Amino acid sequence: MIEEITEELKQKLENGEKVELVDVREDEEVAEGMIPGAKHIKMGEIPDNLEYFDKDTEYIIICRSGGRSFNVCAYLDDQGYKVRNMVGGMMNWTGETKR
């Protein structure tokens, strides 16, 4: 089962907690704004970028609505990585964004 995170992510960031965020949206979507500190790796490029991920670190995967990020979470989970899906994605994000 894939772990999920929702509004608690905003709280973690406001509290200054170190979280690893990976935004898997396309370039034009990311141009509209990302959560500060997120790393942009498009969904289709995740398999070629596995060296970025560390099996001892938990990653929060983000997309527009939570669907693509769920698929990326399932893939990374199968590879042995610790991941959480940001439910509702950027459509539900009320925190800060940067361009």
C-alpha positions, 0 to 999 in steps of 0.5 A: 500500500502506498503511503499518502500525505495531504495538508500535513505537508504544508505544516511540515514545510512551515515547521521547517522540517526537511522533506524531499519533494519530487514533482513529476509534472510536465514542464508546462505544468511546472512553469505555473509554479512548484512547491519551493524546494521540490526537484522536478523529474518528469514522470517519464524520466523517473526510470532514467533518474533512479540514481537521484533517489536514496533508499534511506530517504523518504520522498514525497511525489507530487503531480497535478491531481495525485494520479501520476504521482501515485503511479510513480510511487507504485513504481519506486515502491517496487524498486525498494524506495520509500515514497508517499503520494501527495493526495490531490496534488497541486490542485489542492495545494494551498501553500507557497509556490515558486516559478 
